[in-house]
Amino acid sequence: MHARRGNRPLRDRGAGRHFRGKTGCLEARPNSSPARYAVVEPTQTNLNVASVVLACENAHDRNVLQLQLYLTNEGPLLPKGADASRLKADPRAEVEIDGKIFLVSLLFGDDYAVLADGEMGGFAGVSESLVDAMAKGKTMNLRLDLLAEPPGTKAAFDGAVVIDLHADGSSAPIEAMRQCVSPMKNRSVGLTR
């Protein structure tokens, strides 16, 4: 995915790009072998996010995992009820899993947003340490600072998405995504930071 910075409206590029998962239960979708994505609907959110997808994307001769946010509408990504004219030019984000914070970039594609803490060959993705935390953790909180603050006010997160990583008690969906990134021929899973 070639991503861009800045929160602009996201375009729907056709059927099949809207993902629906069980609320609060990350599940791998066997659209190929190995599976290419796992999807979940947020347990809680104050953003216009319909689903969070851990996707296996092609990056030249390898695959990378991306944490993608799909919206309930055409966008832009913003807190429910907020005015798009208040969006920041350079929003920020973090991922928190059971108390551990991962600083991530917030990038925007044609029809989804991406949270990434690393890259491989110029492609944004999530690091092995973030994937490990997702596999072992219980709750993932995505925090976003999307709206401009009034002058003299300290920056603060104004959007959040809460995901129960193992509502079904299994880390199988995340392990399935690891198989996509690291098949037998590829020994390295991690990304550079």
KEDRENMI-841770 format. One line per field, with one value per atom (N, C-alpha, C): residue in three letters; atom name; x, y, z. Coordinates in steps of 0.001 Angstrom, whole numbers, plus 500000, padded with zeros to 6 digits. Atoms other than C-alpha are relative to their C-alpha. Layout:
res: [Ala;...]
atom: [CA;...]
xx: [X;...]
yy: [Y;...]
zz: [Z;...]
//
This chain:
res: [Met;Met;Met;His;His;His;Ala;Ala;Ala;Arg;Arg;Arg;Arg;Arg;Arg;Gly;Gly;Gly;Asn;Asn;Asn;Arg;Arg;Arg;Pro;Pro;Pro;Leu;Leu;Leu;Arg;Arg;Arg;Asp;Asp;Asp;Arg;Arg;Arg;Gly;Gly;Gly;Ala;Ala;Ala;Gly;Gly;Gly;Arg;Arg;Arg;His;His;His;Phe;Phe;Phe;Arg;Arg;Arg;Gly;Gly;Gly;Lys;Lys;Lys;Thr;Thr;Thr;Gly;Gly;Gly;Cys;Cys;Cys;Leu;Leu;Leu;Glu;Glu;Glu;Ala;Ala;Ala;Arg;Arg;Arg;Pro;Pro;Pro;Asn;Asn;Asn;Ser;Ser;Ser;Ser;Ser;Ser;Pro;Pro;Pro;Ala;Ala;Ala;Arg;Arg;Arg;Tyr;Tyr;Tyr;Ala;Ala;Ala;Val;Val;Val;Val;Val;Val;Glu;Glu;Glu;Pro;Pro;Pro;Thr;Thr;Thr;Gln;Gln;Gln;Thr;Thr;Thr;Asn;Asn;Asn;Leu;Leu;Leu;Asn;Asn;Asn;Val;Val;Val;Ala;Ala;Ala;Ser;Ser;Ser;Val;Val;Val;Val;Val;Val;Leu;Leu;Leu;Ala;Ala;Ala;Cys;Cys;Cys;Glu;Glu;Glu;Asn;Asn;Asn;Ala;Ala;Ala;His;His;His;Asp;Asp;Asp;Arg;Arg;Arg;Asn;Asn;Asn;Val;Val;Val;Leu;Leu;Leu;Gln;Gln;Gln;Leu;Leu;Leu;Gln;Gln;Gln;Leu;Leu;Leu;Tyr;Tyr;Tyr;Leu;Leu;Leu;Thr;Thr;Thr;Asn;Asn;Asn;Glu;Glu;Glu;Gly;Gly;Gly;Pro;Pro;Pro;Leu;Leu;Leu;Leu;Leu;Leu;Pro;Pro;Pro;Lys;Lys;Lys;Gly;Gly;Gly;Ala;Ala;Ala;Asp;Asp;Asp;Ala;Ala;Ala;Ser;Ser;Ser;Arg;Arg;Arg;Leu;Leu;Leu;Lys;Lys;Lys;Ala;Ala;Ala;Asp;Asp;Asp;Pro;Pro;Pro;Arg;Arg;Arg;Ala;Ala;Ala;Glu;Glu;Glu;Val;Val;Val;Glu;Glu;Glu;Ile;Ile;Ile;Asp;Asp;Asp;Gly;Gly;Gly;Lys;Lys;Lys;Ile;Ile;Ile;Phe;Phe;Phe;Leu;Leu;Leu;Val;Val;Val;Ser;Ser;Ser;Leu;Leu;Leu;Leu;Leu;Leu;Phe;Phe;Phe;Gly;Gly;Gly;Asp;Asp;Asp;Asp;Asp;Asp;Tyr;Tyr;Tyr;Ala;Ala;Ala;Val;Val;Val;Leu;Leu;Leu;Ala;Ala;Ala;Asp;Asp;Asp;Gly;Gly;Gly;Glu;Glu;Glu;Met;Met;Met;Gly;Gly;Gly;Gly;Gly;Gly;Phe;Phe;Phe;Ala;Ala;Ala;Gly;Gly;Gly;Val;Val;Val;Ser;Ser;Ser;Glu;Glu;Glu;Ser;Ser;Ser;Leu;Leu;Leu;Val;Val;Val;Asp;Asp;Asp;Ala;Ala;Ala;Met;Met;Met;Ala;Ala;Ala;Lys;Lys;Lys;Gly;Gly;Gly;Lys;Lys;Lys;Thr;Thr;Thr;Met;Met;Met;Asn;Asn;Asn;Leu;Leu;Leu;Arg;Arg;Arg;Leu;Leu;Leu;Asp;Asp;Asp;Leu;Leu;Leu;Leu;Leu;Leu;Ala;Ala;Ala;Glu;Glu;Glu;Pro;Pro;Pro;Pro;Pro;Pro;Gly;Gly;Gly;Thr;Thr;Thr;Lys;Lys;Lys;Ala;Ala;Ala;Ala;Ala;Ala;Phe;Phe;Phe;Asp;Asp;Asp;Gly;Gly;Gly;Ala;Ala;Ala;Val;Val;Val;Val;Val;Val;Ile;Ile;Ile;Asp;Asp;Asp;Leu;Leu;Leu;His;His;His;Ala;Ala;Ala;Asp;Asp;Asp;Gly;Gly;Gly;Ser;Ser;Ser;Ser;Ser;Ser;Ala;Ala;Ala;Pro;Pro;Pro;Ile;Ile;Ile;Glu;Glu;Glu;Ala;Ala;Ala;Met;Met;Met;Arg;Arg;Arg;Gln;Gln;Gln;Cys;Cys;Cys;Val;Val;Val;Ser;Ser;Ser;Pro;Pro;Pro;Met;Met;Met;Lys;Lys;Lys;Asn;Asn;Asn;Arg;Arg;Arg;Ser;Ser;Ser;Val;Val;Val;Gly;Gly;Gly;Leu;Leu;Leu;Thr;Thr;Thr;Arg;Arg;Arg]
atom: [N;CA;C;N;CA;C;N;CA;C;N;CA;C;N;CA;C;N;CA;C;N;CA;C;N;CA;C;N;CA;C;N;CA;C;N;CA;C;N;CA;C;N;CA;C;N;CA;C;N;CA;C;N;CA;C;N;CA;C;N;CA;C;N;CA;C;N;CA;C;N;CA;C;N;CA;C;N;CA;C;N;CA;C;N;CA;C;N;CA;C;N;CA;C;N;CA;C;N;CA;C;N;CA;C;N;CA;C;N;CA;C;N;CA;C;N;CA;C;N;CA;C;N;CA;C;N;CA;C;N;CA;C;N;CA;C;N;CA;C;N;CA;C;N;CA;C;N;CA;C;N;CA;C;N;CA;C;N;CA;C;N;CA;C;N;CA;C;N;CA;C;N;CA;C;N;CA;C;N;CA;C;N;CA;C;N;CA;C;N;CA;C;N;CA;C;N;CA;C;N;CA;C;N;CA;C;N;CA;C;N;CA;C;N;CA;C;N;CA;C;N;CA;C;N;CA;C;N;CA;C;N;CA;C;N;CA;C;N;CA;C;N;CA;C;N;CA;C;N;CA;C;N;CA;C;N;CA;C;N;CA;C;N;CA;C;N;CA;C;N;CA;C;N;CA;C;N;CA;C;N;CA;C;N;CA;C;N;CA;C;N;CA;C;N;CA;C;N;CA;C;N;CA;C;N;CA;C;N;CA;C;N;CA;C;N;CA;C;N;CA;C;N;CA;C;N;CA;C;N;CA;C;N;CA;C;N;CA;C;N;CA;C;N;CA;C;N;CA;C;N;CA;C;N;CA;C;N;CA;C;N;CA;C;N;CA;C;N;CA;C;N;CA;C;N;CA;C;N;CA;C;N;CA;C;N;CA;C;N;CA;C;N;CA;C;N;CA;C;N;CA;C;N;CA;C;N;CA;C;N;CA;C;N;CA;C;N;CA;C;N;CA;C;N;CA;C;N;CA;C;N;CA;C;N;CA;C;N;CA;C;N;CA;C;N;CA;C;N;CA;C;N;CA;C;N;CA;C;N;CA;C;N;CA;C;N;CA;C;N;CA;C;N;CA;C;N;CA;C;N;CA;C;N;CA;C;N;CA;C;N;CA;C;N;CA;C;N;CA;C;N;CA;C;N;CA;C;N;CA;C;N;CA;C;N;CA;C;N;CA;C;N;CA;C;N;CA;C;N;CA;C;N;CA;C;N;CA;C;N;CA;C;N;CA;C;N;CA;C;N;CA;C;N;CA;C;N;CA;C;N;CA;C;N;CA;C;N;CA;C;N;CA;C;N;CA;C;N;CA;C;N;CA;C;N;CA;C;N;CA;C;N;CA;C;N;CA;C;N;CA;C;N;CA;C;N;CA;C;N;CA;C;N;CA;C;N;CA;C;N;CA;C;N;CA;C;N;CA;C;N;CA;C;N;CA;C;N;CA;C;N;CA;C;N;CA;C;N;CA;C;N;CA;C;N;CA;C;N;CA;C;N;CA;C;N;CA;C;N;CA;C;N;CA;C]
xx: [500830;500000;500868;499327;501278;499123;500805;500076;500442;499682;499996;499669;500316;500002;498860;501090;497059;498673;501305;493439;499091;500889;491497;498894;501051;488247;500555;499585;488727;498974;500898;487269;499813;500294;485565;500398;499535;487299;499309;500758;484609;499657;500461;482961;501172;498972;485021;501000;499056;486970;499372;500631;484452;500046;499821;485213;499073;500834;482843;500517;499593;483962;499029;500810;482395;500420;499663;482213;500844;499132;485116;500698;499340;486460;500781;499147;489418;499904;500122;488867;500699;499322;491025;498984;500881;489283;500788;499256;490389;499735;500196;490288;501089;498939;493481;500767;499198;496055;501452;500597;497531;499022;500975;494795;500718;499404;495450;499535;500413;493538;499182;500845;491907;499253;500841;489069;499249;500782;487281;499255;500703;484631;500387;499608;485575;499002;500831;484287;499393;500436;484070;500767;499307;484895;499174;500675;484099;500358;499628;485390;499060;500804;483709;500720;499295;485583;499033;500883;483562;500743;499234;486328;501495;498541;490004;500477;499517;491887;501504;498579;495265;500183;499933;496135;501424;498728;498944;500058;499905;500013;501318;498788;502516;500895;498995;505706;501177;498995;507771;500129;499773;509252;499620;500398;507844;498594;501280;504664;500241;499961;504115;498604;501284;501371;499698;500466;499381;498769;501181;496858;499169;500809;494094;498669;501278;491059;499048;501033;487945;498862;500965;485313;498553;501442;481550;499438;500432;481359;501195;498918;483488;501103;498949;485480;499772;498711;487450;499873;499930;488484;499903;500139;487253;499070;500929;485469;498556;501416;481715;499511;500570;479940;500966;499017;483154;499900;499995;483480;501332;498784;485989;500906;499170;487194;500989;499105;488894;501140;498957;491150;501388;498592;494907;500616;499263;497267;500893;499093;499556;499525;500520;497558;501024;499091;499261;499177;500705;498437;500951;499251;499536;499121;500684;498643;500429;499699;498418;499402;500449;498231;500387;499792;497825;501071;499091;499760;501274;498798;502563;499626;500288;502650;500902;499272;503675;499670;500218;504143;499887;500255;502750;499771;500351;502429;498560;501363;498945;500065;499913;498815;498640;501300;495944;500155;500039;495301;498749;501176;492548;498698;501272;489907;500132;499814;491372;501186;498864;493797;500881;499041;496916;500723;499142;498637;501228;498775;502289;501110;498842;505361;501311;498793;507827;499755;500139;508477;500952;499149;509945;499980;499906;511167;499080;500864;509178;498524;501394;505948;499768;500340;504360;499480;500482;503707;500187;499839;503622;501207;498788;506734;499676;500150;507268;499624;500331;507129;498535;501424;503684;499134;500754;502425;500079;499858;503837;499070;500876;501984;498538;501374;498771;499693;500217;499210;499872;499983;499830;499056;500782;497730;498520;501438;494132;499219;500740;493008;500938;499240;494279;499190;500605;493511;500747;499435;494092;499592;500287;494380;500474;499680;494303;499767;500116;494836;499751;500406;492922;499607;500541;491461;500979;499142;493328;499481;500356;493379;499973;499974;492614;501410;498673;495733;500266;499602;497612;499577;500456;496049;500936;499117;498226;499287;500552;497722;499479;500611;495473;499339;500697;494041;498501;501434;490436;499198;500676;489648;500574;499541;489833;499206;500612;489122;500493;499645;489047;499697;500125;489617;500313;499734;489303;500742;499166;492178;499664;500237;491110;498658;501332;487380;499649;500287;487270;501066;498964;490338;501125;499020;492518;500848;499132;495501;500167;499902;494937;499929;500035;493948;501328;498730;497159;501097;499022;499230;499804;500268;497533;500606;499414;498664;501525;498544;502242;500411;499693;502125;500028;500026;501285;501273;498812;504203;501272;498775;506715;499802;500067;506150;501385;498748;508876;501160;498909;510886;500492;499596;510964;500248;499673;512745;499738;500123;512361;498570;501340;509070;500058;499948;510192;500226;499808;510249;501036;499078;512788;499181;500708;511802;500715]
yy: [498829;500000;501224;498720;503389;500942;499196;505550;501446;498582;509282;500510;499351;511501;500987;499032;513799;499293;500642;512921;500582;499604;513179;498961;501000;511484;498724;501294;507781;499538;500448;506384;498495;501428;503007;499552;500461;501100;498710;501142;498517;498974;501057;495511;499158;500869;493240;500713;499259;496000;500437;499736;496407;498703;501203;493977;500042;500142;492767;498813;501076;490719;499949;500060;489665;501136;498955;492453;499391;500416;491996;498676;501293;488788;500036;500006;488858;498633;501273;486184;500058;500105;485085;499624;500323;484955;499173;500899;481999;500296;499638;483874;499426;500705;482035;499207;500748;479767;500412;499668;481110;501170;498903;483584;501323;498703;487159;501107;498978;489065;499405;500296;488886;501293;498815;491259;499949;499881;492508;501337;498746;495097;500486;499480;497412;499640;500182;496623;501335;498617;500392;500921;498963;503440;501279;498725;507108;500565;499627;507189;499341;500603;506359;498781;501220;503028;498822;501169;499990;498727;501213;497384;500285;499956;496859;498696;501149;494521;499872;500335;492862;499308;500478;492420;499657;500421;490631;500606;499274;492910;499689;500226;492351;501227;498942;494404;499516;500475;493614;498478;501442;490138;499375;500496;489779;500483;499522;490314;500745;499278;492781;499984;499873;492982;501472;498640;496195;499963;499801;497335;501068;499121;498865;500317;499544;500894;500283;499765;500708;500775;499054;503397;499601;500210;503403;500811;499130;506031;500289;499681;507580;500837;499260;509556;501489;500418;511331;499331;500591;509464;501126;498988;511530;499529;500340;511382;500237;499868;510904;501378;498688;514255;501157;498924;516224;500585;499287;518759;499759;500312;517741;501207;498797;521353;500150;499936;520819;498983;501016;517980;500621;499582;518365;499600;500356;518361;498787;501107;515877;499310;500686;513624;499004;500970;511216;498882;501146;507839;499161;500994;505172;498770;501258;501556;499596;500465;500348;498611;501372;496643;499627;500388;495717;500854;499070;498806;500315;499730;498642;500896;499007;501647;499795;500031;501457;501292;498798;504760;499571;500409;504397;501220;498997;506425;499756;500084;507169;500449;499750;506939;499739;500127;507136;499469;500570;504989;500473;499596;505204;499712;500351;503428;499505;500353;502840;500770;499389;504233;498879;500992;502397;500522;499729;502317;499112;500763;501258;500498;499628;501180;499566;500388;500013;500023;500082;499555;498944;500950;497067;500404;499621;498213;501134;498860;501443;499751;500314;499700;500045;499885;500599;498673;501232;497722;500003;500138;496522;499120;500710;495266;498654;501301;491775;500181;499795;493183;500401;499649;494701;498770;501227;491442;499045;500838;489539;500471;499449;491881;499708;500321;491342;498531;501432;487562;499638;500324;487583;500854;499040;490566;499688;500169;490829;501110;498859;494346;500937;499043;496676;501290;498678;500397;500782;499128;502536;501419;498610;506218;500919;499104;508950;501447;498559;512702;500581;499599;513919;501461;498648;517310;501034;498897;520599;500556;499421;521975;501524;498539;525622;500482;499462;527830;499972;500047;527358;498752;501239;523954;498866;501135;520849;498954;501043;518132;498840;501110;515285;499051;500979;512092;500270;499737;512659;498858;501160;509309;498714;501277;505739;498853;501250;502211;498934;501074;499304;498665;501330;495749;498951;501169;492551;499017;500808;490597;498513;501439;487179;499694;500229;487228;498520;501434;483608;499153;500707;482722;499458;500556;482045;501079;499115;483702;499468;500630;481582;500998;499059;484532;500751;499275;486407;499060;500989;483254;499690;500212;482731;501127;498881;486203;499888;500215;485366;499039;500971;482431;500674;499287;484807;500823;499150;487087;499173;500780;484370;498550;501385;481298;499367;500734;478653;500660;499414;480509;501318;498740;483783;499769;500264;483513;501217;498785;487136;500518;499452;488466;501495;498631;491749;501056;498838;495174;500900;499012;497952;501110;498913;500758;501286]
zz: [500000;500000;500000;499992;499133;500797;499083;501987;499941;499932;502492;501389;498738;505510;499767;500119;506209;499847;499943;506811;498930;501084;503574;499881;500174;502577;499375;500518;501915;498988;501049;498730;500066;500098;498459;498597;501302;495669;499593;500504;495124;501050;499105;496672;500467;499470;498845;500882;499179;500567;501318;498708;503375;500784;499203;506145;501199;498813;508810;500788;499109;511763;501149;498798;514990;500903;499051;517515;501105;498919;519886;499800;500201;518299;498698;501180;515922;499348;500682;513290;498649;501291;510361;498944;501114;507020;498992;500889;504901;498525;501393;501564;499106;500705;500576;501046;499041;502145;499843;498708;504267;499881;499975;505225;499780;500314;504031;500949;499046;506723;501139;498846;510149;500322;499827;511014;501323;498773;514119;499986;499756;514893;501387;498685;517765;501093;498817;521237;500394;499733;521799;499075;500759;519694;500005;500203;519414;498623;501363;515819;499006;501060;512520;499407;500395;512408;500087;500047;511333;500368;499732;511518;499979;499961;512248;499375;500750;509924;500171;500046;510396;498661;501380;506732;499591;500587;504926;498602;501270;502057;499307;500782;499252;500065;499971;499592;499159;500952;496509;500109;499950;497170;501330;498684;500701;500317;499479;502677;501297;498726;505528;500598;499322;508126;500225;499751;508318;500891;499184;510911;499287;500838;508767;500677;499453;509841;498842;501004;507661;500651;499436;508142;499742;500156;508509;498840;501093;505752;499095;500934;503005;500636;499311;505567;499933;499466;506607;501376;498662;509771;501020;498968;512714;501106;498911;516072;499562;500323;515800;500420;499722;515606;499815;500167;514955;498594;501270;512160;499303;500755;509464;499815;500147;509246;501160;498831;512656;499936;500105;511411;499911;500039;511947;498669;501207;508986;500249;499677;510793;501279;498811;513139;500547;499391;515529;500631;499430;517056;500840;499242;519497;500169;499708;520162;501401;498636;523765;500162;499762;524556;501415;498599;528221;500675;499339;529345;499236;500791;526746;498824;501031;524397;498788;501268;520736;499255;500792;518920;498542;501373;515417;499119;501002;512258;499583;500522;510984;498551;501436;507194;499368;500646;504752;498589;501334;501688;499288;500766;499114;500722;499378;501171;501436;498597;504636;500565;499315;507199;500539;499532;508386;501233;498846;511780;499836;500226;511429;500915;499179;513673;499345;500719;511024;498511;501441;507350;499452;500710;504919;498537;501410;501537;499620;500282;501777;500243;499706;502805;501502;498582;506144;500525;499393;508518;501495;498550;512088;500285;499609;513840;500641;499347;515200;501473;498579;518745;500191;499905;518112;499726;500284;516581;501188;498800;519585;501109;498961;521941;499686;500385;519976;500261;499806;520159;501472;498575;523917;500831;499231;524991;500060;499814;526089;499305;500531;525113;499251;500799;522382;499908;500110;522558;498933;501021;519487;500369;499630;520405;498887;501097;517791;500408;499809;517937;498613;501340;514894;499871;500053;515784;500541;499561;516114;501323;498712;519639;499884;499977;520405;500354;499680;520605;501508;498598;523870;500740;499383;524538;499605;500244;524868;499135;500861;522240;500845;499268;523400;499016;500826;521977;500086;500028;520887;499387;500559;519288;500566;499454;520547;499399;500431;519372;500966;499069;521855;499338;500600;520631;501058;499157;522678;499104;500883;521134;500016;499876;522394;500644;499449;523039;499972;500104;521913;500698;499257;524025;499143;500916;521000;499348;500765;519339;498573;501316;516197;498841;501125;513935;499816;500099;514735;499524;500454;514291;498513;501428;510905;499171;500726;509861;499969;499988;510905;498889;501052;508481;498630;501278;505642;499816;500064;506462;499941;499871;507213;499578;500432;505075;500082;499843;505118;499262;500776;502435;500582;499370;504436;501471;498606;507752;500888;499197;508891;500022;499854;510249;500281;499494;511786;498946;500839;510243;500634;499429;510643;500628;499325;512958;499772]
//
